[in-house]
C-alpha cells in the first residue's frame, strides 16, 4: 500500500511541474514519436492548436502528454513545433494593450 501511495504522490507531483503548450507547425500538424529521436516510430499526428502538457526536455525533444479521442496519450515532439501557453498569452496581452492605446 505504501508503494502505491508513493507512486500516486510522485505522479501527482510530476503533473504539477508540467507546462501547457499548443502545437504550432508550418505544415499544420506535427508528428508524435515513441522516443526522442528523428528516426523513432511516428505513433500519432496532432493538428495545429492541439493542447499538450510539456513535461520534460531531452535535448530538442519534448516529452508531452495529451488527450485525443478521450484517451490520455504521450510521446515526443520536436521543440520548435510547440508554443508555450504563457508565451502565447503574453503576445495576446501585448496586442490588446496596443490596440487599446491606439483607440484612446
VOKOL-640660 format. One record per residue (C-alpha): x, y, z; residue in three letters. Coordinates in steps of 0.25 Angstrom, whole numbers, padded with zeros to 4 digits. Example, Ala and Ser with C-alpha at 12.3 -4.5 7.8 and 13.67 -1.06 7.14 Angstrom:
% VOKOL-640660
+-------+-------+-------+-----+
|     X |     Y |     Z |  aa |
+-------+-------+-------+-----+
|  0049 | -0018 |  0031 | ALA |
|  0055 | -0004 |  0029 | SER |
+-------+-------+-------+-----+
***
This chain:
% VOKOL-640660
+-------+-------+-------+-----+
|     X |     Y |     Z |  aa |
+-------+-------+-------+-----+
|  0000 |  0000 |  0000 | UNK |
|  0011 |  0010 |  0003 | UNK |
|  0017 |  0007 | -0010 | UNK |
|  0004 |  0010 | -0018 | UNK |
|  0003 |  0023 | -0010 | UNK |
|  0017 |  0027 | -0013 | UNK |
|  0015 |  0025 | -0028 | UNK |
|  0002 |  0033 | -0027 | UNK |
|  0009 |  0044 | -0020 | UNK |
|  0021 |  0044 | -0030 | UNK |
|  0011 |  0044 | -0042 | UNK |
|  0003 |  0056 | -0036 | UNK |
|  0016 |  0064 | -0033 | UNK |
|  0020 |  0061 | -0047 | UNK |
|  0008 |  0067 | -0053 | UNK |
|  0009 |  0079 | -0045 | UNK |
|  0022 |  0083 | -0052 | UNK |
|  0016 |  0081 | -0066 | UNK |
|  0014 |  0094 | -0074 | UNK |
|  0003 |  0095 | -0085 | UNK |
|  0007 |  0097 | -0099 | UNK |
|  0000 |  0098 | -0113 | UNK |
|  0004 |  0090 | -0125 | UNK |
|  0008 |  0101 | -0136 | UNK |
|  0015 |  0096 | -0148 | UNK |
|  0016 |  0102 | -0162 | UNK |
|  0011 |  0089 | -0168 | UNK |
| -0002 |  0090 | -0160 | UNK |
|  0001 |  0077 | -0152 | UNK |
|  0013 |  0070 | -0144 | UNK |
|  0017 |  0056 | -0142 | UNK |
|  0017 |  0050 | -0128 | UNK |
|  0029 |  0039 | -0127 | UNK |
|  0032 |  0028 | -0118 | UNK |
|  0045 |  0033 | -0113 | UNK |
|  0053 |  0046 | -0114 | UNK |
|  0059 |  0043 | -0128 | UNK |
|  0056 |  0047 | -0142 | UNK |
|  0057 |  0032 | -0146 | UNK |
|  0047 |  0028 | -0136 | UNK |
|  0034 |  0022 | -0140 | UNK |
|  0023 |  0032 | -0142 | UNK |
|  0012 |  0028 | -0133 | UNK |
|  0002 |  0039 | -0135 | UNK |
| -0001 |  0053 | -0142 | UNK |
| -0006 |  0065 | -0135 | UNK |
| -0012 |  0077 | -0143 | UNK |
| -0009 |  0091 | -0140 | UNK |
| -0016 |  0097 | -0128 | UNK |
| -0016 |  0084 | -0120 | UNK |
| -0013 |  0086 | -0106 | UNK |
| -0002 |  0077 | -0099 | UNK |
|  0005 |  0076 | -0086 | UNK |
|  0020 |  0079 | -0087 | UNK |
|  0027 |  0070 | -0077 | UNK |
|  0042 |  0069 | -0079 | UNK |
|  0052 |  0073 | -0089 | UNK |
|  0062 |  0064 | -0095 | UNK |
|  0071 |  0072 | -0104 | UNK |
|  0062 |  0078 | -0114 | UNK |
|  0051 |  0068 | -0112 | UNK |
|  0039 |  0070 | -0102 | UNK |
|  0032 |  0059 | -0094 | UNK |
|  0018 |  0062 | -0096 | UNK |
|  0004 |  0057 | -0091 | UNK |
| -0009 |  0060 | -0098 | UNK |
| -0023 |  0055 | -0099 | UNK |
| -0028 |  0050 | -0113 | UNK |
| -0041 |  0043 | -0115 | UNK |
| -0044 |  0043 | -0100 | UNK |
| -0031 |  0035 | -0098 | UNK |
| -0019 |  0040 | -0090 | UNK |
| -0006 |  0038 | -0098 | UNK |
|  0008 |  0042 | -0098 | UNK |
|  0021 |  0043 | -0107 | UNK |
|  0031 |  0052 | -0112 | UNK |
|  0030 |  0065 | -0121 | UNK |
|  0041 |  0074 | -0126 | UNK |
|  0043 |  0086 | -0118 | UNK |
|  0040 |  0097 | -0129 | UNK |
|  0027 |  0090 | -0132 | UNK |
|  0021 |  0095 | -0119 | UNK |
|  0018 |  0109 | -0113 | UNK |
|  0017 |  0110 | -0098 | UNK |
|  0003 |  0116 | -0094 | UNK |
|  0010 |  0126 | -0085 | UNK |
|  0017 |  0132 | -0097 | UNK |
|  0004 |  0132 | -0105 | UNK |
| -0003 |  0139 | -0094 | UNK |
|  0008 |  0150 | -0094 | UNK |
|  0006 |  0152 | -0109 | UNK |
| -0009 |  0154 | -0107 | UNK |
| -0007 |  0163 | -0096 | UNK |
|  0003 |  0172 | -0103 | UNK |
| -0006 |  0173 | -0116 | UNK |
| -0019 |  0176 | -0107 | UNK |
| -0011 |  0187 | -0100 | UNK |
| -0006 |  0193 | -0113 | UNK |
| -0020 |  0193 | -0119 | UNK |
| -0026 |  0200 | -0106 | UNK |
| -0015 |  0210 | -0106 | UNK |
| -0018 |  0213 | -0121 | UNK |
| -0033 |  0215 | -0119 | UNK |
| -0030 |  0225 | -0108 | UNK |
+-------+-------+-------+-----+
***
